Amino acid sequence: MKVLKILIVLVLIGGINNNLIAQGPKIDFEKTTFTYGKVKEEGGVVTYKFKFKNTGNQPVIITRVQSSCGCTTPEWTRSPVVPGATGFVSTQFDPRNRPGAFNKHVLVYNTATKEPVKLVINGEVVAKKKTVADLYRFQMGVLRMKTNHVAFAKIKNTQVKKQSIEIVNDSDEEITIRFNPDRMPAHIKAEVIPSKLKANQKGKFVITYDASKRNSWGYVIDRLGVIIDGTRPMKNTLSISATIVEDFSKLTKQELANAPTMDFVKKEFNFGEIKQGEKATHEFKFKNNGKRDLIIRKTKTSCGCTAIETKKVIKPGETSTIKTVFNSAHKSGKQNKSITLITNMPGKDKNNRDLFKVVLRVKGVVIVEKK
Protein backbone atom coordinates (compact mmCIF):
# COMPACT_ATOMS: atom_id res chain seq x y z
CA MET A 1 0.00 0.00 0.00
CA LYS A 2 2.84 2.35 0.92
CA VAL A 3 4.59 1.58 -2.37
CA LEU A 4 1.39 2.39 -4.29
CA LYS A 5 1.11 5.81 -2.63
CA ILE A 6 4.71 6.62 -3.52
CA LEU A 7 4.09 5.66 -7.14
CA ILE A 8 0.98 7.88 -7.30
CA VAL A 9 2.95 10.84 -5.88
CA LEU A 10 5.75 10.31 -8.38
CA VAL A 11 3.27 10.16 -11.26
CA LEU A 12 1.64 13.39 -10.13
CA ILE A 13 4.99 15.13 -9.77
CA GLY A 14 6.05 13.87 -13.19
CA GLY A 15 2.80 15.14 -14.72
CA ILE A 16 3.30 18.58 -13.20
CA ASN A 17 6.89 18.71 -14.50
CA ASN A 18 5.72 17.65 -17.97
CA ASN A 19 3.09 20.43 -17.98
CA LEU A 20 5.73 22.96 -17.00
CA ILE A 21 8.08 21.69 -19.69
CA ALA A 22 5.29 21.71 -22.26
CA GLN A 23 4.08 25.19 -21.31
CA GLY A 24 6.80 27.04 -23.22
CA PRO A 25 6.84 30.84 -23.56
CA LYS A 26 3.77 32.90 -22.64
CA ILE A 27 3.24 36.60 -23.35
CA ASP A 28 0.86 38.55 -21.07
CA PHE A 29 0.20 42.23 -21.85
CA GLU A 30 -0.96 44.52 -19.03
CA LYS A 31 -3.52 45.91 -21.51
CA THR A 32 -4.16 45.55 -25.23
CA THR A 33 -6.11 48.80 -25.74
CA PHE A 34 -5.17 52.35 -24.81
CA THR A 35 -7.36 55.44 -25.22
CA TYR A 36 -5.57 58.78 -25.56
CA GLY A 37 -8.73 60.86 -25.29
CA LYS A 38 -8.40 64.25 -27.00
CA VAL A 39 -5.11 64.94 -28.77
CA LYS A 40 -4.21 68.35 -30.21
CA GLU A 41 -3.27 68.25 -33.87
CA GLU A 42 -0.43 70.73 -33.32
CA GLY A 43 0.77 68.91 -30.18
CA GLY A 44 3.14 66.61 -32.02
CA VAL A 45 3.64 62.85 -31.88
CA VAL A 46 2.09 60.98 -28.93
CA THR A 47 3.52 57.72 -27.59
CA TYR A 48 2.22 54.83 -25.53
CA LYS A 49 4.22 51.82 -24.33
CA PHE A 50 2.35 48.50 -24.05
CA LYS A 51 4.15 46.40 -21.40
CA PHE A 52 4.11 42.61 -21.19
CA LYS A 53 5.57 39.83 -19.04
CA ASN A 54 6.77 36.39 -20.01
CA THR A 55 4.82 34.12 -17.66
CA GLY A 56 5.99 30.96 -19.38
CA ASN A 57 9.12 28.88 -18.89
CA GLN A 58 10.92 29.62 -22.18
CA PRO A 59 12.11 32.93 -23.73
CA VAL A 60 9.67 34.99 -25.76
CA ILE A 61 10.87 36.63 -28.99
CA ILE A 62 8.91 39.33 -30.83
CA THR A 63 9.66 38.56 -34.47
CA ARG A 64 7.98 41.61 -36.02
CA VAL A 65 5.35 44.29 -35.42
CA GLN A 66 3.03 45.45 -38.20
CA SER A 67 1.09 48.74 -37.97
CA SER A 68 -2.32 49.40 -39.53
CA CYS A 69 -1.05 52.54 -41.26
CA GLY A 70 2.09 54.61 -41.60
CA CYS A 71 0.92 57.02 -38.90
CA THR A 72 1.56 54.43 -36.14
CA THR A 73 5.26 53.72 -35.79
CA PRO A 74 6.07 50.82 -33.43
CA GLU A 75 9.20 50.03 -31.44
CA TRP A 76 9.64 46.91 -29.32
CA THR A 77 11.96 44.80 -27.22
CA ARG A 78 14.32 43.25 -29.75
CA SER A 79 16.14 40.76 -27.53
CA PRO A 80 14.59 37.53 -26.19
CA VAL A 81 12.53 38.04 -23.01
CA VAL A 82 13.40 35.30 -20.51
CA PRO A 83 10.77 33.73 -18.18
CA GLY A 84 9.63 36.21 -15.52
CA ALA A 85 11.12 39.21 -17.36
CA THR A 86 9.21 42.08 -18.99
CA GLY A 87 9.27 43.73 -22.40
CA PHE A 88 7.35 46.36 -24.33
CA VAL A 89 5.81 47.41 -27.62
CA SER A 90 5.84 51.18 -28.03
CA THR A 91 3.45 52.92 -30.47
CA GLN A 92 3.74 56.44 -31.82
CA PHE A 93 0.85 58.31 -33.44
CA ASP A 94 1.32 61.54 -35.42
CA PRO A 95 -1.91 63.62 -35.28
CA ARG A 96 -0.74 66.12 -37.88
CA ASN A 97 -3.29 66.49 -40.72
CA ARG A 98 -5.52 63.81 -39.11
CA PRO A 99 -8.36 65.67 -37.35
CA GLY A 100 -11.25 63.62 -35.95
CA ALA A 101 -11.57 60.21 -34.32
CA PHE A 102 -8.86 57.61 -34.84
CA ASN A 103 -8.65 53.89 -34.12
CA LYS A 104 -5.35 52.27 -35.08
CA HIS A 105 -3.75 48.97 -34.24
CA VAL A 106 -0.50 47.06 -34.39
CA LEU A 107 -0.08 43.31 -34.76
CA VAL A 108 2.61 41.74 -32.59
CA TYR A 109 4.04 38.55 -34.09
CA ASN A 110 5.87 36.46 -31.49
CA THR A 111 7.04 32.96 -30.57
CA ALA A 112 4.42 32.48 -27.81
CA THR A 113 1.17 32.69 -29.81
CA LYS A 114 0.08 31.20 -33.11
CA GLU A 115 -1.84 34.36 -34.08
CA PRO A 116 -0.38 37.86 -33.61
CA VAL A 117 -1.47 39.87 -30.56
CA LYS A 118 -3.54 42.92 -31.57
CA LEU A 119 -2.81 46.17 -29.70
CA VAL A 120 -5.21 49.09 -30.22
CA ILE A 121 -4.82 52.84 -29.71
CA ASN A 122 -7.71 55.24 -30.18
CA GLY A 123 -8.81 58.78 -29.41
CA GLU A 124 -9.78 62.02 -31.10
CA VAL A 125 -7.54 64.57 -32.78
CA VAL A 126 -8.68 68.13 -32.08
CA ALA A 127 -8.13 70.11 -35.29
CA LYS A 128 -5.86 73.11 -35.03
CA LYS A 129 -7.15 76.53 -35.97
CA LYS A 130 -6.47 77.18 -39.65
CA THR A 131 -4.10 80.03 -40.42
CA VAL A 132 -3.98 82.11 -43.59
CA ALA A 133 -1.02 79.98 -44.70
CA ASP A 134 -3.07 76.81 -44.15
CA LEU A 135 -6.05 78.08 -46.16
CA TYR A 136 -4.01 79.78 -48.89
CA ARG A 137 -1.08 77.40 -49.42
CA PHE A 138 0.51 79.04 -52.45
CA GLN A 139 2.50 82.25 -52.18
CA MET A 140 3.73 85.07 -54.41
CA GLY A 141 5.62 87.46 -52.20
CA VAL A 142 3.07 88.77 -49.67
CA LEU A 143 0.20 87.51 -51.82
CA ARG A 144 -1.31 84.12 -51.02
CA MET A 145 -3.78 81.99 -52.98
CA LYS A 146 -5.54 78.64 -52.76
CA THR A 147 -3.95 77.44 -56.00
CA ASN A 148 -1.41 78.69 -58.52
CA HIS A 149 -2.90 76.65 -61.36
CA VAL A 150 -6.17 77.37 -63.15
CA ALA A 151 -7.28 74.26 -65.05
CA PHE A 152 -10.02 74.62 -67.67
CA ALA A 153 -9.98 70.87 -68.36
CA LYS A 154 -11.87 70.12 -71.60
CA ILE A 155 -12.86 73.18 -73.58
CA LYS A 156 -14.27 73.17 -77.12
CA ASN A 157 -12.35 75.10 -79.74
CA THR A 158 -15.33 77.45 -80.09
CA GLN A 159 -15.84 78.09 -76.37
CA VAL A 160 -15.03 80.94 -73.99
CA LYS A 161 -14.81 80.00 -70.31
CA LYS A 162 -14.18 81.94 -67.12
CA GLN A 163 -12.76 80.90 -63.74
CA SER A 164 -11.66 82.73 -60.60
CA ILE A 165 -9.43 81.88 -57.64
CA GLU A 166 -9.27 83.51 -54.21
CA ILE A 167 -6.26 85.58 -53.16
CA VAL A 168 -5.39 87.38 -49.91
CA ASN A 169 -2.91 90.09 -48.94
CA ASP A 170 -0.92 88.41 -46.16
CA SER A 171 0.80 91.59 -45.01
CA ASP A 172 0.18 94.65 -42.85
CA GLU A 173 0.25 97.11 -45.73
CA GLU A 174 -1.82 97.84 -48.84
CA ILE A 175 -0.54 96.34 -52.07
CA THR A 176 -1.24 96.92 -55.77
CA ILE A 177 -1.46 93.86 -58.05
CA ARG A 178 -1.54 93.50 -61.81
CA PHE A 179 -0.68 90.95 -64.45
CA ASN A 180 2.40 91.43 -66.60
CA PRO A 181 1.06 92.66 -70.00
CA ASP A 182 4.25 91.48 -71.75
CA ARG A 183 3.37 87.85 -70.91
CA MET A 184 -0.34 88.00 -71.66
CA PRO A 185 -1.38 85.83 -74.66
CA ALA A 186 -4.22 86.93 -76.93
CA HIS A 187 -6.53 84.06 -75.89
CA ILE A 188 -6.43 84.93 -72.16
CA LYS A 189 -7.87 87.89 -70.29
CA ALA A 190 -6.70 88.15 -66.68
CA GLU A 191 -8.07 90.58 -64.08
CA VAL A 192 -7.33 91.30 -60.42
CA ILE A 193 -10.45 92.27 -58.44
CA PRO A 194 -9.82 94.59 -56.68
CA SER A 195 -6.45 95.68 -58.03
CA LYS A 196 -5.56 97.14 -54.60
CA LEU A 197 -5.79 94.99 -51.50
CA LYS A 198 -5.62 96.41 -48.01
CA ALA A 199 -3.82 94.54 -45.23
CA ASN A 200 -5.30 91.02 -44.88
CA GLN A 201 -7.98 91.80 -47.49
CA LYS A 202 -9.23 89.12 -49.83
CA GLY A 203 -9.68 89.42 -53.58
CA LYS A 204 -9.63 87.21 -56.67
CA PHE A 205 -7.96 86.52 -59.97
CA VAL A 206 -10.51 86.27 -62.78
CA ILE A 207 -9.30 84.38 -65.87
CA THR A 208 -11.21 84.31 -69.17
CA TYR A 209 -10.07 81.72 -71.73
CA ASP A 210 -11.01 82.01 -75.42
CA ALA A 211 -10.16 78.67 -77.05
CA SER A 212 -10.97 79.97 -80.54
CA LYS A 213 -7.92 82.23 -80.32
CA ARG A 214 -5.50 79.58 -78.98
CA ASN A 215 -4.87 77.93 -82.37
CA SER A 216 -3.84 74.64 -80.79
CA TRP A 217 -5.26 71.26 -79.79
CA GLY A 218 -5.08 68.88 -76.89
CA TYR A 219 -3.38 69.78 -73.61
CA VAL A 220 -1.80 73.24 -73.60
CA ILE A 221 -0.44 75.43 -70.83
CA ASP A 222 0.36 79.13 -70.43
CA ARG A 223 2.10 80.98 -67.63
CA LEU A 224 1.15 84.49 -66.56
CA GLY A 225 3.44 86.84 -64.66
CA VAL A 226 2.15 88.74 -61.62
CA ILE A 227 3.49 92.16 -60.58
CA ILE A 228 3.07 93.32 -56.96
CA ASP A 229 3.81 96.97 -56.14
CA GLY A 230 5.79 97.25 -59.34
CA THR A 231 8.05 94.31 -58.59
CA ARG A 232 8.02 90.70 -59.73
CA PRO A 233 8.43 88.39 -56.72
CA MET A 234 9.97 84.96 -57.08
CA LYS A 235 7.50 82.24 -57.98
CA ASN A 236 5.18 84.90 -59.41
CA THR A 237 3.81 82.63 -62.12
CA LEU A 238 0.16 81.63 -62.47
CA SER A 239 -0.29 78.56 -64.70
CA ILE A 240 -3.30 78.32 -67.01
CA SER A 241 -4.02 74.96 -68.65
CA ALA A 242 -6.71 73.60 -70.94
CA THR A 243 -7.43 70.59 -73.10
CA ILE A 244 -8.79 71.95 -76.37
CA VAL A 245 -11.10 69.62 -78.28
CA GLU A 246 -12.97 70.07 -81.52
CA ASP A 247 -16.60 71.14 -81.32
CA PHE A 248 -18.50 68.35 -83.10
CA SER A 249 -21.90 69.43 -81.77
CA LYS A 250 -22.92 71.23 -84.97
CA LEU A 251 -22.25 68.29 -87.30
CA THR A 252 -25.34 66.91 -89.05
CA LYS A 253 -26.29 63.22 -89.03
CA GLN A 254 -25.03 62.96 -92.57
CA GLU A 255 -21.69 64.55 -91.67
CA LEU A 256 -21.33 62.18 -88.74
CA ALA A 257 -22.13 59.21 -90.99
CA ASN A 258 -19.45 60.37 -93.45
CA ALA A 259 -16.88 61.03 -90.71
CA PRO A 260 -13.24 60.05 -91.34
CA THR A 261 -11.69 57.02 -89.65
CA MET A 262 -8.17 56.05 -88.68
CA ASP A 263 -8.08 52.25 -88.85
CA PHE A 264 -4.68 50.89 -87.81
CA VAL A 265 -3.22 47.47 -88.53
CA LYS A 266 -1.64 47.66 -85.06
CA LYS A 267 -1.39 50.41 -82.45
CA GLU A 268 1.55 48.91 -80.58
CA PHE A 269 5.12 48.17 -81.62
CA ASN A 270 7.52 46.08 -79.52
CA PHE A 271 11.11 46.43 -80.69
CA GLY A 272 12.30 43.62 -78.40
CA GLU A 273 15.83 44.18 -77.13
CA ILE A 274 18.28 46.73 -78.47
CA LYS A 275 21.64 47.99 -77.23
CA GLN A 276 21.86 51.41 -75.65
CA GLY A 277 22.56 53.97 -78.38
CA GLU A 278 20.76 52.03 -81.12
CA LYS A 279 17.58 53.23 -82.82
CA ALA A 280 14.34 51.35 -83.46
CA THR A 281 12.25 52.52 -86.41
CA HIS A 282 8.67 51.55 -87.13
CA GLU A 283 5.81 52.65 -89.37
CA PHE A 284 2.27 52.35 -87.99
CA LYS A 285 0.02 51.69 -90.99
CA PHE A 286 -3.57 52.95 -91.11
CA LYS A 287 -6.37 53.75 -93.55
CA ASN A 288 -9.07 56.39 -93.72
CA ASN A 289 -12.21 54.33 -94.39
CA GLY A 290 -14.50 57.32 -93.99
CA LYS A 291 -15.95 59.69 -96.58
CA ARG A 292 -14.30 62.92 -95.39
CA ASP A 293 -10.68 64.03 -95.10
CA LEU A 294 -8.88 62.80 -91.98
CA ILE A 295 -6.89 65.64 -90.43
CA ILE A 296 -4.09 65.01 -87.92
CA ARG A 297 -4.16 68.28 -86.01
CA LYS A 298 -1.42 67.59 -83.47
CA THR A 299 1.11 64.92 -82.49
CA LYS A 300 2.75 64.61 -79.08
CA THR A 301 5.21 62.08 -77.69
CA SER A 302 5.74 61.02 -74.10
CA CYS A 303 9.40 62.02 -74.41
CA GLY A 304 11.69 63.58 -76.97
CA CYS A 305 13.25 60.23 -77.86
CA THR A 306 10.46 59.28 -80.28
CA ALA A 307 10.43 61.24 -83.52
CA ILE A 308 7.34 61.32 -85.73
CA GLU A 309 6.79 61.74 -89.46
CA THR A 310 3.31 61.73 -90.94
CA LYS A 311 1.00 63.39 -93.44
CA LYS A 312 -1.40 65.91 -91.97
CA VAL A 313 -4.36 65.27 -94.34
CA ILE A 314 -5.40 61.79 -95.47
CA LYS A 315 -8.07 61.53 -98.16
CA PRO A 316 -11.02 59.08 -98.01
CA GLY A 317 -9.84 55.57 -98.94
CA GLU A 318 -6.18 56.61 -98.62
CA THR A 319 -3.62 54.65 -96.59
CA SER A 320 -0.75 56.28 -94.75
CA THR A 321 1.75 55.69 -91.97
CA ILE A 322 2.99 57.22 -88.76
CA LYS A 323 6.77 56.81 -88.75
CA THR A 324 8.41 56.64 -85.33
CA VAL A 325 12.09 56.52 -84.42
CA PHE A 326 13.00 55.48 -80.88
CA ASN A 327 16.49 56.64 -79.91
CA SER A 328 17.80 54.58 -76.99
CA ALA A 329 20.67 56.94 -76.16
CA HIS A 330 20.87 57.46 -72.39
CA LYS A 331 18.01 54.96 -71.88
CA SER A 332 18.12 51.65 -70.05
CA GLY A 333 15.77 48.85 -69.04
CA LYS A 334 12.10 48.54 -69.96
CA GLN A 335 10.66 51.27 -72.17
CA ASN A 336 7.01 52.20 -72.74
CA LYS A 337 6.59 55.33 -74.84
CA SER A 338 3.41 56.81 -76.28
CA ILE A 339 2.52 58.90 -79.31
CA THR A 340 -0.73 60.84 -78.98
CA LEU A 341 -2.52 62.05 -82.12
CA ILE A 342 -5.28 64.68 -82.09
CA THR A 343 -7.56 64.25 -85.11
CA ASN A 344 -10.90 65.45 -86.48
CA MET A 345 -12.71 62.13 -85.82
CA PRO A 346 -16.00 62.67 -83.93
CA GLY A 347 -17.74 60.20 -81.64
CA LYS A 348 -16.63 57.65 -79.06
CA ASP A 349 -15.43 54.05 -79.12
CA LYS A 350 -17.04 51.05 -77.39
CA ASN A 351 -15.26 52.01 -74.15
CA ASN A 352 -16.73 55.53 -74.28
CA ARG A 353 -13.36 57.10 -75.13
CA ASP A 354 -13.13 60.02 -77.55
CA LEU A 355 -12.18 58.91 -81.04
CA PHE A 356 -10.35 62.15 -81.86
CA LYS A 357 -7.55 61.13 -79.46
CA VAL A 358 -5.45 58.23 -80.76
CA VAL A 359 -2.65 56.72 -78.66
CA LEU A 360 0.14 54.55 -80.14
CA ARG A 361 2.67 52.60 -78.05
CA VAL A 362 6.37 51.84 -78.55
CA LYS A 363 7.76 49.23 -76.15
CA GLY A 364 10.91 47.22 -75.61
CA VAL A 365 14.04 46.79 -73.52
CA VAL A 366 17.29 48.73 -73.79
CA ILE A 367 20.36 46.67 -72.84
CA VAL A 368 23.36 48.44 -71.34
CA GLU A 369 26.56 46.56 -72.13
CA LYS A 370 29.07 46.20 -69.32
CA LYS A 371 32.39 47.91 -69.96
C-alpha positions as CSV (number, residue, x, y, z in Angstrom):
1,M,0.0,0.0,0.0
2,K,2.8,2.4,0.9
3,V,4.6,1.6,-2.4
4,L,1.4,2.4,-4.3
5,K,1.1,5.8,-2.6
6,I,4.7,6.6,-3.5
7,L,4.1,5.7,-7.1
8,I,1.0,7.9,-7.3
9,V,2.9,10.8,-5.9
10,L,5.7,10.3,-8.4
11,V,3.3,10.2,-11.3
12,L,1.6,13.4,-10.1
13,I,5.0,15.1,-9.8
14,G,6.1,13.9,-13.2
15,G,2.8,15.1,-14.7
16,I,3.3,18.6,-13.2
17,N,6.9,18.7,-14.5
18,N,5.7,17.6,-18.0
19,N,3.1,20.4,-18.0
20,L,5.7,23.0,-17.0
21,I,8.1,21.7,-19.7
22,A,5.3,21.7,-22.3
23,Q,4.1,25.2,-21.3
24,G,6.8,27.0,-23.2
25,P,6.8,30.8,-23.6
26,K,3.8,32.9,-22.6
27,I,3.2,36.6,-23.4
28,D,0.9,38.6,-21.1
29,F,0.2,42.2,-21.8
30,E,-1.0,44.5,-19.0
31,K,-3.5,45.9,-21.5
32,T,-4.2,45.6,-25.2
33,T,-6.1,48.8,-25.7
34,F,-5.2,52.4,-24.8
35,T,-7.4,55.4,-25.2
36,Y,-5.6,58.8,-25.6
37,G,-8.7,60.9,-25.3
38,K,-8.4,64.2,-27.0
39,V,-5.1,64.9,-28.8
40,K,-4.2,68.4,-30.2
41,E,-3.3,68.2,-33.9
42,E,-0.4,70.7,-33.3
43,G,0.8,68.9,-30.2
44,G,3.1,66.6,-32.0
45,V,3.6,62.9,-31.9
46,V,2.1,61.0,-28.9
47,T,3.5,57.7,-27.6
48,Y,2.2,54.8,-25.5
49,K,4.2,51.8,-24.3
50,F,2.4,48.5,-24.0
51,K,4.1,46.4,-21.4
52,F,4.1,42.6,-21.2
53,K,5.6,39.8,-19.0
54,N,6.8,36.4,-20.0
55,T,4.8,34.1,-17.7
56,G,6.0,31.0,-19.4
57,N,9.1,28.9,-18.9
58,Q,10.9,29.6,-22.2
59,P,12.1,32.9,-23.7
60,V,9.7,35.0,-25.8
61,I,10.9,36.6,-29.0
62,I,8.9,39.3,-30.8
63,T,9.7,38.6,-34.5
64,R,8.0,41.6,-36.0
65,V,5.4,44.3,-35.4
66,Q,3.0,45.4,-38.2
67,S,1.1,48.7,-38.0
68,S,-2.3,49.4,-39.5
69,C,-1.0,52.5,-41.3
70,G,2.1,54.6,-41.6
71,C,0.9,57.0,-38.9
72,T,1.6,54.4,-36.1
73,T,5.3,53.7,-35.8
74,P,6.1,50.8,-33.4
75,E,9.2,50.0,-31.4
76,W,9.6,46.9,-29.3
77,T,12.0,44.8,-27.2
78,R,14.3,43.3,-29.7
79,S,16.1,40.8,-27.5
80,P,14.6,37.5,-26.2
81,V,12.5,38.0,-23.0
82,V,13.4,35.3,-20.5
83,P,10.8,33.7,-18.2
84,G,9.6,36.2,-15.5
85,A,11.1,39.2,-17.4
86,T,9.2,42.1,-19.0
87,G,9.3,43.7,-22.4
88,F,7.3,46.4,-24.3
89,V,5.8,47.4,-27.6
90,S,5.8,51.2,-28.0
91,T,3.4,52.9,-30.5
92,Q,3.7,56.4,-31.8
93,F,0.9,58.3,-33.4
94,D,1.3,61.5,-35.4
95,P,-1.9,63.6,-35.3
96,R,-0.7,66.1,-37.9
97,N,-3.3,66.5,-40.7
98,R,-5.5,63.8,-39.1
99,P,-8.4,65.7,-37.4
100,G,-11.3,63.6,-36.0
101,A,-11.6,60.2,-34.3
102,F,-8.9,57.6,-34.8
103,N,-8.6,53.9,-34.1
104,K,-5.4,52.3,-35.1
105,H,-3.7,49.0,-34.2
106,V,-0.5,47.1,-34.4
107,L,-0.1,43.3,-34.8
108,V,2.6,41.7,-32.6
109,Y,4.0,38.5,-34.1
110,N,5.9,36.5,-31.5
111,T,7.0,33.0,-30.6
112,A,4.4,32.5,-27.8
113,T,1.2,32.7,-29.8
114,K,0.1,31.2,-33.1
115,E,-1.8,34.4,-34.1
116,P,-0.4,37.9,-33.6
117,V,-1.5,39.9,-30.6
118,K,-3.5,42.9,-31.6
119,L,-2.8,46.2,-29.7
120,V,-5.2,49.1,-30.2
121,I,-4.8,52.8,-29.7
122,N,-7.7,55.2,-30.2
123,G,-8.8,58.8,-29.4
124,E,-9.8,62.0,-31.1
125,V,-7.5,64.6,-32.8
126,V,-8.7,68.1,-32.1
127,A,-8.1,70.1,-35.3
128,K,-5.9,73.1,-35.0
129,K,-7.1,76.5,-36.0
130,K,-6.5,77.2,-39.6
131,T,-4.1,80.0,-40.4
132,V,-4.0,82.1,-43.6
133,A,-1.0,80.0,-44.7
134,D,-3.1,76.8,-44.2
135,L,-6.1,78.1,-46.2
136,Y,-4.0,79.8,-48.9
137,R,-1.1,77.4,-49.4
138,F,0.5,79.0,-52.5
139,Q,2.5,82.3,-52.2
140,M,3.7,85.1,-54.4
141,G,5.6,87.5,-52.2
142,V,3.1,88.8,-49.7
143,L,0.2,87.5,-51.8
144,R,-1.3,84.1,-51.0
145,M,-3.8,82.0,-53.0
146,K,-5.5,78.6,-52.8
147,T,-3.9,77.4,-56.0
148,N,-1.4,78.7,-58.5
149,H,-2.9,76.7,-61.4
150,V,-6.2,77.4,-63.1
151,A,-7.3,74.3,-65.1
152,F,-10.0,74.6,-67.7
153,A,-10.0,70.9,-68.4
154,K,-11.9,70.1,-71.6
155,I,-12.9,73.2,-73.6
156,K,-14.3,73.2,-77.1
157,N,-12.3,75.1,-79.7
158,T,-15.3,77.4,-80.1
159,Q,-15.8,78.1,-76.4
160,V,-15.0,80.9,-74.0
161,K,-14.8,80.0,-70.3
162,K,-14.2,81.9,-67.1
163,Q,-12.8,80.9,-63.7
164,S,-11.7,82.7,-60.6
165,I,-9.4,81.9,-57.6
166,E,-9.3,83.5,-54.2
167,I,-6.3,85.6,-53.2
168,V,-5.4,87.4,-49.9
169,N,-2.9,90.1,-48.9
170,D,-0.9,88.4,-46.2
171,S,0.8,91.6,-45.0
172,D,0.2,94.7,-42.8
173,E,0.2,97.1,-45.7
174,E,-1.8,97.8,-48.8
175,I,-0.5,96.3,-52.1
176,T,-1.2,96.9,-55.8
177,I,-1.5,93.9,-58.0
178,R,-1.5,93.5,-61.8
179,F,-0.7,90.9,-64.5
180,N,2.4,91.4,-66.6
181,P,1.1,92.7,-70.0
182,D,4.2,91.5,-71.8
183,R,3.4,87.9,-70.9
184,M,-0.3,88.0,-71.7
185,P,-1.4,85.8,-74.7
186,A,-4.2,86.9,-76.9
187,H,-6.5,84.1,-75.9
188,I,-6.4,84.9,-72.2
189,K,-7.9,87.9,-70.3
190,A,-6.7,88.1,-66.7
191,E,-8.1,90.6,-64.1
192,V,-7.3,91.3,-60.4
193,I,-10.5,92.3,-58.4
194,P,-9.8,94.6,-56.7
195,S,-6.4,95.7,-58.0
196,K,-5.6,97.1,-54.6
197,L,-5.8,95.0,-51.5
198,K,-5.6,96.4,-48.0
199,A,-3.8,94.5,-45.2
200,N,-5.3,91.0,-44.9
201,Q,-8.0,91.8,-47.5
202,K,-9.2,89.1,-49.8
203,G,-9.7,89.4,-53.6
204,K,-9.6,87.2,-56.7
205,F,-8.0,86.5,-60.0
206,V,-10.5,86.3,-62.8
207,I,-9.3,84.4,-65.9
208,T,-11.2,84.3,-69.2
209,Y,-10.1,81.7,-71.7
210,D,-11.0,82.0,-75.4
211,A,-10.2,78.7,-77.0
212,S,-11.0,80.0,-80.5
213,K,-7.9,82.2,-80.3
214,R,-5.5,79.6,-79.0
215,N,-4.9,77.9,-82.4
216,S,-3.8,74.6,-80.8
217,W,-5.3,71.3,-79.8
218,G,-5.1,68.9,-76.9
219,Y,-3.4,69.8,-73.6
220,V,-1.8,73.2,-73.6
221,I,-0.4,75.4,-70.8
222,D,0.4,79.1,-70.4
223,R,2.1,81.0,-67.6
224,L,1.2,84.5,-66.6
225,G,3.4,86.8,-64.7
226,V,2.2,88.7,-61.6
227,I,3.5,92.2,-60.6
228,I,3.1,93.3,-57.0
229,D,3.8,97.0,-56.1
230,G,5.8,97.2,-59.3
231,T,8.0,94.3,-58.6
232,R,8.0,90.7,-59.7
233,P,8.4,88.4,-56.7
234,M,10.0,85.0,-57.1
235,K,7.5,82.2,-58.0
236,N,5.2,84.9,-59.4
237,T,3.8,82.6,-62.1
238,L,0.2,81.6,-62.5
239,S,-0.3,78.6,-64.7
240,I,-3.3,78.3,-67.0
241,S,-4.0,75.0,-68.6
242,A,-6.7,73.6,-70.9
243,T,-7.4,70.6,-73.1
244,I,-8.8,71.9,-76.4
245,V,-11.1,69.6,-78.3
246,E,-13.0,70.1,-81.5
247,D,-16.6,71.1,-81.3
248,F,-18.5,68.4,-83.1
249,S,-21.9,69.4,-81.8
250,K,-22.9,71.2,-85.0
251,L,-22.3,68.3,-87.3
252,T,-25.3,66.9,-89.1
253,K,-26.3,63.2,-89.0
254,Q,-25.0,63.0,-92.6
255,E,-21.7,64.6,-91.7
256,L,-21.3,62.2,-88.7
257,A,-22.1,59.2,-91.0
258,N,-19.5,60.4,-93.5
259,A,-16.9,61.0,-90.7
260,P,-13.2,60.1,-91.3
261,T,-11.7,57.0,-89.7
262,M,-8.2,56.0,-88.7
263,D,-8.1,52.3,-88.8
264,F,-4.7,50.9,-87.8
265,V,-3.2,47.5,-88.5
266,K,-1.6,47.7,-85.1
267,K,-1.4,50.4,-82.5
268,E,1.5,48.9,-80.6
269,F,5.1,48.2,-81.6
270,N,7.5,46.1,-79.5
271,F,11.1,46.4,-80.7
272,G,12.3,43.6,-78.4
273,E,15.8,44.2,-77.1
274,I,18.3,46.7,-78.5
275,K,21.6,48.0,-77.2
276,Q,21.9,51.4,-75.6
277,G,22.6,54.0,-78.4
278,E,20.8,52.0,-81.1
279,K,17.6,53.2,-82.8
280,A,14.3,51.4,-83.5
281,T,12.3,52.5,-86.4
282,H,8.7,51.5,-87.1
283,E,5.8,52.6,-89.4
284,F,2.3,52.3,-88.0
285,K,0.0,51.7,-91.0
286,F,-3.6,53.0,-91.1
287,K,-6.4,53.7,-93.6
288,N,-9.1,56.4,-93.7
289,N,-12.2,54.3,-94.4
290,G,-14.5,57.3,-94.0
291,K,-15.9,59.7,-96.6
292,R,-14.3,62.9,-95.4
293,D,-10.7,64.0,-95.1
294,L,-8.9,62.8,-92.0
295,I,-6.9,65.6,-90.4
296,I,-4.1,65.0,-87.9
297,R,-4.2,68.3,-86.0
298,K,-1.4,67.6,-83.5
299,T,1.1,64.9,-82.5
300,K,2.7,64.6,-79.1
301,T,5.2,62.1,-77.7
302,S,5.7,61.0,-74.1
303,C,9.4,62.0,-74.4
304,G,11.7,63.6,-77.0
305,C,13.3,60.2,-77.9
306,T,10.5,59.3,-80.3
307,A,10.4,61.2,-83.5
308,I,7.3,61.3,-85.7
309,E,6.8,61.7,-89.5
310,T,3.3,61.7,-90.9
311,K,1.0,63.4,-93.4
312,K,-1.4,65.9,-92.0
313,V,-4.4,65.3,-94.3
314,I,-5.4,61.8,-95.5
315,K,-8.1,61.5,-98.2
316,P,-11.0,59.1,-98.0
317,G,-9.8,55.6,-98.9
318,E,-6.2,56.6,-98.6
319,T,-3.6,54.6,-96.6
320,S,-0.8,56.3,-94.8
321,T,1.8,55.7,-92.0
322,I,3.0,57.2,-88.8
323,K,6.8,56.8,-88.8
324,T,8.4,56.6,-85.3
325,V,12.1,56.5,-84.4
326,F,13.0,55.5,-80.9
327,N,16.5,56.6,-79.9
328,S,17.8,54.6,-77.0
329,A,20.7,56.9,-76.2
330,H,20.9,57.5,-72.4
331,K,18.0,55.0,-71.9
332,S,18.1,51.6,-70.0
333,G,15.8,48.8,-69.0
334,K,12.1,48.5,-70.0
335,Q,10.7,51.3,-72.2
336,N,7.0,52.2,-72.7
337,K,6.6,55.3,-74.8
338,S,3.4,56.8,-76.3
339,I,2.5,58.9,-79.3
340,T,-0.7,60.8,-79.0
341,L,-2.5,62.1,-82.1
342,I,-5.3,64.7,-82.1
343,T,-7.6,64.2,-85.1
344,N,-10.9,65.4,-86.5
345,M,-12.7,62.1,-85.8
346,P,-16.0,62.7,-83.9
347,G,-17.7,60.2,-81.6
348,K,-16.6,57.7,-79.1
349,D,-15.4,54.0,-79.1
350,K,-17.0,51.0,-77.4
351,N,-15.3,52.0,-74.2
352,N,-16.7,55.5,-74.3
353,R,-13.4,57.1,-75.1
354,D,-13.1,60.0,-77.5
355,L,-12.2,58.9,-81.0
356,F,-10.3,62.1,-81.9
357,K,-7.6,61.1,-79.5
358,V,-5.5,58.2,-80.8
359,V,-2.6,56.7,-78.7
360,L,0.1,54.5,-80.1
361,R,2.7,52.6,-78.1
362,V,6.4,51.8,-78.6
363,K,7.8,49.2,-76.1
364,G,10.9,47.2,-75.6
365,V,14.0,46.8,-73.5
366,V,17.3,48.7,-73.8
367,I,20.4,46.7,-72.8
368,V,23.4,48.4,-71.3
369,E,26.6,46.6,-72.1
370,K,29.1,46.2,-69.3
371,K,32.4,47.9,-70.0
